[in-house]
């Protein structure tokens, strides 16, 4: 359990990062995405500012859904998970955190709530690999700052559960 001073320091760091971010993000930004129906329950998603388009479809759990194609449900979980990564990378860079690998798994739970299908919760499981364990506590603070600052997580009403893990690959000294 962290003490009050550590929490206050962590909040101050988050505020500092957000202040820098807000200085950069002083204007509105828009992200244009188009979808076009192709056939059955399948379409193509594109953006005029991106190189690649993406095939999207109803997921196979629904009538006439299609396996093996990105669905809106996958894209929502991907948006939250990729935002966590990009936010972590920005904060880690600002913090000069030395790490060797970052990967994260995200799992979304679709259920019926009040008669409507919703993604009620998303579990994020980032794994951060460090070269030594002397930065482990600091790395965990950076991971938690990324969780708190992720703008996509903060924009969705799904409950976000966070299960970070740190792995240290410090080589054993041979005597």
N, C-alpha and C positions, 0 to 999 in steps of 0.2 A: 504494500500500500504506500502510495507516495505521500509525502508530507505537504503541508500547505505552501511552504516556500517553493518546493519543486513544481507544484501545480501553478502557482502564481508566475513562476519563471516560464513555464510552458505556455501559459496564456499570453504572457507578454511577447514571447517568440511568435506565437500565432498571429497576434495583433500586428507585430512588425512585418511579417510576411504579407498579411492581408493589406496593410497600408501600402507597401511597395506594389502589390498587385493592383490595388485600387488606383494608385498613381498611374500605372500603365493602362488600366482599364477604365479610363475616365469617360469614355463615350459608349454609346450603345453599339452592339455588334449583332449581326444577323447571320444565320446559318441556313442557307437555302438547300432543301432536299426535295426532289421530285420522285414520285412513283408512277409507274405506268403498268396497267394490267396487260399481261401477255396472253394467258389462257388459264382455264380452270381456276385454281386458287393461288396463282403464281403471278408475280410481277417483277419489275426491275426498278431498283432504287438508284438514283444518281444525284450528283450535285455539279453545278457548272464550274466549281472551283476544285473538283477532285478528278483524278485521272481515271479511276476505276469505277464501274457500276457494280451493283450487288444484286444478285437474285434473291427475292424474298417470297415467302409463301406462308400459308396457314400451317401451323405445326401439326404433326401427325396425330396428336392427341385429340384433335377436333375432327368432325366429319369432313371427309375429302381433303384432309391435311396431307402434307407431303414431307416425307423424311429426307434428310440430307440437305435441306435448304434453310438458310437463315430465316428466322421468324421474328415478328415484332417482340416476342417475349425474350428471345435470345439477344436481340439488339438492345433491349432495355438493360438487361443484366450486363451486357458488354459495355454499355455506356457508363454505368456506375463503376465497373471494374477498371476500365481503361482510364477513367477520370482519377481514380485512386492512384494508379500508376503514374500518370503525368503530374499529378499534384505532389506525390512523393518525390519524383525526380527533381522537381523545381525546389522543394524544400531541402532535399538532401544536397543539392548543388549549392544553395544559399548557405547551408550549414557546413559545407565542406566535409560531408560524411563520406568516408572511404568504404565502399562496398564492392563486391565482385559480381553479384547477381541479384536480380529481383524478378519474381514471378508471382502471380496471384490467380487464384481460382475463385470464381464467383458462382453461386447457385441461387437461383430465384425460385420462390414457392408460389405457384399459381393456385388459387382457391376461390371458392364462391363465398363472398361476404355481403350480407344484406341483399342477396339475390343477384349480385354482379360478380363477374370474374375480375379478379385483381391479382397483381403480383404483390402479395401481402408482406413478404419479407425477402431480403437478399442477404446471403451470408458471403462475406468477403474473407478470403484466407490467403493473405499475402505471406510470402516466404522471402526473407531477406538474408543473403549470405554475406558474411563479413570475413575479412582475411585474418583478423585477430579478435579476441574477446574483450579487449580493453575499451571498445566503443559500444559494447552491447546495450548498456542503459541509455546512452545517447541515441543510438539507432532506434530503440523502442520509442523514445520520445518523438523522434522525427516521424516514425510510422503513425503514431497517434495524432500528431499535428496534421499529417496528410489526411487522415480520416476526418478530422474536424473541419478542414478547409476544402474538402472536395465539393465543388459547386454542383455537380450532378447529384450526388447523394443528398445534398442540402435542398435540391429542387424536386425530389420525388417524395411521395407520401408513404412509400414502402418502408417498413422497419428495416434498418440496416444493422446486421450483426457483424462484429469485427473480431476475427481470430488470427492475429498476427503471430508469426513464428520467426525466430532468428536462428540461423545456423552459422557456426563458426568453423572455418576450414583451416585454422591455424595448424601448421605442420608440427608434428611431434619432434622435439629435439632428440637427435640420436647421440648417445654418449659414447 
